[in-house]
């Protein structure tokens, strides 16, 4: 199903058909295929369906797919389909980065320059900043 969905997504040997791609991805995703879950999540996110996208990202990430972990981190960071949580975002980015996901590594590298700001926010009682600094190793 994933391979066929990819053909419809790319228009490779078949007519380009985003709807058919989504249908095939969801079929595979609902059968537990982590790459299909991540792909379905990306397509849903790109069409503004953040709650559904979060659902598929979470399923994929919980199976250990680094792309799903990174996408779930992004959902937490941007508050797409879930309440914004810097702590959860970094946790999922770190999991993906630990598996060699370069995009997750790059995102985490952007956090380091903001460490001082996080410390000021924590000193002023910002609970998310306090949790972040208390539980995540920034530097």
SERO-4910 file (N, C-alpha, C, O; in steps of 0.05 Angstrom, whole numbers):
BEGIN
 pado doro    nc1    nc2    nc3   cac1   cac2   cac3    cc1    cc2    cc3    oc1    oc2    oc3
  Unk    A     16    -24      0      0      0      0     17     25      0     11     45    -14
  Unk    A     39     24     16     57     48     17     70     53    -10     72     76    -19
  Unk    A     79     32    -22     93     35    -48     73     46    -69     80     64    -84
  Unk    A     49     36    -69     29     45    -88     22     74    -82     18     91   -100
  Unk    A     19     81    -56     14    108    -48     35    127    -57     30    150    -66
  Unk    A     61    118    -55     83    134    -65     82    140    -95     88    161   -104
  Unk    A     73    120   -110     70    123   -139     49    145   -145     53    162   -162
  Unk    A     26    143   -131      5    164   -135     14    191   -125      7    211   -137
  Unk    A     30    192   -104     40    217    -93     58    231   -114     57    255   -118
  Unk    A     75    214   -127     95    225   -145     86    225   -174     99    237   -191
  Unk    A     63    212   -180     54    210   -208     72    193   -224     76    198   -248
  Unk    A     84    173   -212    103    155   -225     89    131   -237     83    112   -223
  Unk    A     83    132   -263     70    110   -277     40    110   -274     26     94   -286
  Unk    A     30    128   -257      1    132   -253     -5    161   -251     13    178   -248
  Unk    A    -30    168   -254    -38    196   -252    -33    206   -224    -41    193   -204
  Unk    A    -21    230   -221    -17    242   -195    -44    245   -182    -63    257   -193
  Unk    A    -46    235   -157    -72    234   -143    -68    236   -113    -64    215   -100
  Unk    A    -69    260   -102    -64    264    -74    -85    250    -57    -79    239    -35
  Unk    A   -110    250    -66   -132    237    -51   -127    207    -49   -130    195    -27
  Unk    A   -119    195    -71   -113    166    -71    -89    160    -53    -88    140    -39
  Unk    A    -69    178    -55    -45    175    -38    -53    174     -8    -45    157      7
  Unk    A    -70    193      0    -79    195     27    -95    170     35    -91    159     57
  Unk    A   -112    161     17   -128    137     23   -110    113     28   -114     98     47
  Unk    A    -91    109     11    -72     86     14    -55     88     39    -50     69     52
  Unk    A    -45    113     44    -29    117     68    -45    111     93    -35     98    112
  Unk    A    -70    121     94    -86    116    118    -92     86    121    -92     76    144
  Unk    A    -96     72     99   -101     43    101    -77     29    114    -79     13    132
  Unk    A    -53     36    104    -29     24    115    -24     34    144    -16     18    161
  Unk    A    -29     59    149    -25     71    176    -43     58    196    -34     51    218
  Unk    A    -68     54    188    -87     41    207    -81     12    212    -92      0    230
  Unk    A    -64      0    195    -55    -27    199    -28    -28    215    -16    -49    218
  Unk    A    -19     -4    224      5     -3    241     31      2    227     52     -1    240
  Unk    A     31     10    202     56     15    187     67     42    196     55     63    189
  Unk    A     91     43    209    100     69    220    107     90    199    102    114    203
  Unk    A    119     81    176    125    100    155     99    112    143     98    136    136
  Unk    A     78     95    141     52    105    130     40    124    150     28    144    143
  Unk    A     43    119    176     33    137    197     46    164    195     33    185    197
  Unk    A     72    164    191     87    189    189     79    204    164     74    228    164
  Unk    A     76    190    141     69    202    116     40    214    118     35    236    109
  Unk    A     22    198    129     -5    208    133     -6    233    150    -20    252    144
  Unk    A     10    232    171     12    256    189     22    280    174     12    302    178
  Unk    A     43    277    158     54    299    143     33    311    123     30    335    121
  Unk    A     19    293    110     -1    302     91    -24    317    105    -33    337     95
  Unk    A    -32    306    128    -53    319    143    -44    346    154    -59    365    154
  Unk    A    -20    347    164     -9    372    175     -8    393    153    -15    416    157
  Unk    A      2    385    129      4    404    107    -23    414     98    -25    435     86
  Unk    A    -44    399    103    -71    408     96    -86    421    119   -110    427    118
  Unk    A    -71    426    141    -82    441    164    -99    424    183   -112    435    201
  Unk    A    -98    398    181   -113    380    198    -94    370    221    -86    347    221
  Unk    A    -89    389    239    -68    384    259    -75    363    280    -57    347    288
  Unk    A   -100    361    288   -108    340    307   -103    312    296    -92    295    310
  Unk    A   -112    308    271   -108    282    259    -78    276    254    -69    254    258
  Unk    A    -64    297    246    -35    294    241    -21    286    266     -4    268    266
  Unk    A    -27    299    289    -15    292    314    -20    263    321     -2    249    330
  Unk    A    -44    253    317    -51    225    322    -32    206    307    -21    188    319
  Unk    A    -28    211    282    -11    193    266     18    197    273     33    177    273
  Unk    A     27    222    279     55    225    287     60    210    313     81    197    315
  Unk    A     42    211    331     45    198    357     47    167    353     64    154    365
  Unk    A     30    156    336     31    127    331     58    120    319     70    100    327
  Unk    A     67    135    300     93    130    287    116    132    307    134    115    308
  Unk    A    116    154    322    137    159    341    138    137    363    160    128    371
  Unk    A    115    128    372    114    107    392    125     81    382    132     63    398
  Unk    A    127     77    356    139     53    345    169     57    339    182     39    330
  Unk    A    179     82    346    207     86    344    217     97    317    241     97    313
  Unk    A    200    105    299    208    116    273    218    145    278    203    162    288
  Unk    A    243    150    271    255    176    277    240    199    263    237    221    274
  Unk    A    230    195    239    215    215    225    189    222    241    182    245    243
  Unk    A    177    202    252    153    206    268    160    221    294    145    238    303
  Unk    A    182    214    306    191    227    331    196    256    326    188    274    341
  Unk    A    210    262    304    217    290    297    191    305    291    188    328    300
  Unk    A    173    293    276    147    307    269    131    312    295    118    332    297
  Unk    A    131    292    313    117    296    338    129    319    355    115    334    367
  Unk    A    156    320    355    169    342    368    161    369    356    157    388    371
  Unk    A    159    370    330    150    394    317    121    402    324    115    426    328
  Unk    A    104    382    326     76    387    334     75    399    362     60    418    367
  Unk    A     91    388    381     92    399    408    104    427    408     94    445    422
  Unk    A    125    432    392    138    458    391    119    479    381    120    502    390
  Unk    A    103    472    361     85    492    348     56    491    359     40    508    351
  Unk    A     51    473    376     23    471    387      3    462    366    -19    472    365
  Unk    A     12    444    348     -6    435    326    -19    409    334     -6    388    332
  Unk    A    -44    410    342    -58    386    349    -55    378    378    -66    358    388
  Unk    A    -40    394    393    -33    389    421    -25    416    433    -16    434    419
  Unk    A    -27    418    460    -17    442    473     13    444    470     27    424    471
  Unk    A     23    468    465     51    473    462     66    465    487     58    472    510
  Unk    A     88    450    483    105    441    506    133    439    496    141    421    481
  Unk    A    150    458    505    178    458    498    191    433    508    208    421    494
  Unk    A    184    424    532    196    401    544    190    376    527    209    361    521
  Unk    A    165    372    519    158    349    503    171    350    475    180    330    464
  Unk    A    172    374    464    184    378    437    213    369    438    222    353    421
  Unk    A    228    378    458    256    371    460    260    341    465    278    329    454
  Unk    A    243    330    481    245    301    487    243    285    461    259    266    456
  Unk    A    223    292    444    220    277    419    242    283    399    250    265    384
  Unk    A    251    308    398    273    315    380    298    299    389    313    289    372
  Unk    A    303    297    415    326    282    425    325    253    418    345    241    411
  Unk    A    301    241    419    298    213    412    305    209    382    319    190    375
  Unk    A    296    227    366    302    225    337    331    230    332    344    216    316
  Unk    A    342    250    345    371    256    342    389    233    350    409    228    338
  Unk    A    381    219    371    397    197    381    398    174    361    416    157    361
  Unk    A    379    174    342    379    154    321    392    164    296    392    151    275
  Unk    A    404    188    297    419    199    275    403    216    256    412    222    234
  Unk    A    379    224    264    362    242    248    374    270    247    373    284    267
  Unk    A    387    277    225    402    302    223    384    326    226    393    346    238
  Unk    A    359    325    217    341    348    220    335    353    249    333    376    258
  Unk    A    332    332    265    327    335    293    352    346    307    350    363    325
  Unk    A    376    337    299    401    347    310    403    377    305    410    393    322
  Unk    A    395    386    280    396    414    273    377    431    290    383    453    298
  Unk    A    353    420    295    334    434    312    345    438    340    343    459    351
  Unk    A    356    416    351    367    418    378    390    438    380    393    451    400
  Unk    A    405    440    359    428    459    358    417    488    360    432    505    370
  Unk    A    393    493    351    381    519    352    372    526    380    368    550    386
  Unk    A    368    506    397    359    511    425    382    523    442    377    540    459
  Unk    A    406    514    437    429    522    453    432    553    456    436    562    478
  Unk    A    429    569    435    432    598    437    411    611    455    414    633    464
  Unk    A    389    596    460    367    608    476    368    599    505    349    604    521
  Unk    A    389    585    513    391    575    540    390    598    561    377    595    581
  Unk    A    403    620    556    403    643    575    375    653    578    366    659    600
  Unk    A    360    656    556    332    666    557    315    647    574    299    655    590
  Unk    A    320    621    570    305    601    585    311    604    615    293    600    632
  Unk    A    336    609    622    343    612    650    329    637    662    320    636    685
  Unk    A    328    658    647    314    683    657    284    676    661    273    684    681
  Unk    A    272    663    641    244    656    643    239    638    667    219    641    682
  Unk    A    257    619    672    254    601    695    257    617    721    242    612    740
  Unk    A    275    636    722    279    652    746    254    669    752    248    676    775
  Unk    A    239    675    731    214    691    734    190    673    738    167    683    737
  Unk    A    194    647    742    172    629    748    159    615    725    138    603    729
  Unk    A    169    617    701    157    604    678    160    574    681    183    563    680
  Unk    A    138    560    686    139    532    692    150    515    670    164    495    675
  Unk    A    144    521    645    154    506    622    185    509    621    199    489    616
  Unk    A    195    533    625    224    537    625    237    522    648    258    510    645
  Unk    A    224    523    671    235    509    695    236    479    689    257    466    695
  Unk    A    215    468    679    214    439    672    235    432    651    249    412    653
  Unk    A    237    449    631    256    445    610    285    444    621    300    425    615
  Unk    A    292    464    636    319    465    647    324    443    668    347    434    671
  Unk    A    303    435    682    306    415    703    308    387    692    321    370    705
  Unk    A    296    381    669    294    354    660    309    348    634    315    325    628
  Unk    A    316    369    619    330    365    593    357    377    595    361    399    604
  Unk    A    377    362    586    404    372    586    409    389    561    409    378    539
  Unk    A    412    415    565    415    433    542    445    435    534    451    434    510
  Unk    A    462    436    553    490    440    546    509    426    563    533    428    559
***
